[in-house]
Amino acid sequence: MAKLYFNYSTMNAGKSTVLLQASYNYNERGMNTYLLTADFDSRSGPGLITSRIGISAAADTYTQKTNLFAKIAKRLQESAVACILVDEAQWMTEAQAWQLAEVVDDLGVPVMTYGLRVDFQGKLFPGSAALLAIADEMREVRTICHCGKKATMVVRQDESGKALISGPQIQVGGNESYISLCRRHWRDAMGQTLRDG
């Protein structure tokens, strides 16, 4: 039975590595996969999902205006796929998350999504919020803070390493811009306490 999966974490936990490994496992068994990634994350090139450990695969791209149900239905008319894997799922809209649920329910194809849970201000991304609400299964991909505790938050830094407390929710970047921290060290970096309003 097909399901909608949401694999979430903070930055640098290995989400893309897990996605690429899942696709490889399907392909190794002679089953095709369909990979999708956000069109504006072109750090490694357009339509390319790349892991920090050096593996990559070509992917189709989507924008926040793409009807994912229609795009996937059209792709399925070309040839069968065993699984659809979506990278950068946090950047989807709520409507797109529901479109992926429709793919699972109406087309019977499993969809595995991978993305960040929260942004640098500790707020849910729209795509992540929707997936947390409607996914059949959720899996946390874990990484650690410099203190050794599980990292659940991310800080956006300027060129000097100072934490930024404002800015656009979506800003593409890697280790030069973001660092994953536990909640306590995120609060320290952001200059917040639980009593702040």
ABEGO torsion letter per residue (X at the ends): XBBBBBBBBBBGAGAAAAAAAAAAAAAAAGBBBBBBBBAABAAAEBGBBBBAAGBBBBBBBBBAABBAAAAAAAAAAABBBABBBBBGAAABBAAAAAAAAAAAAAAGBBBBBBBBABBAAGBBBAAAAAAAAABABBBBBBBBBAAGBBBABBBBBBAAGBBBABEBABBBBBAAABBBBBAAAAAAAAGBBAABX
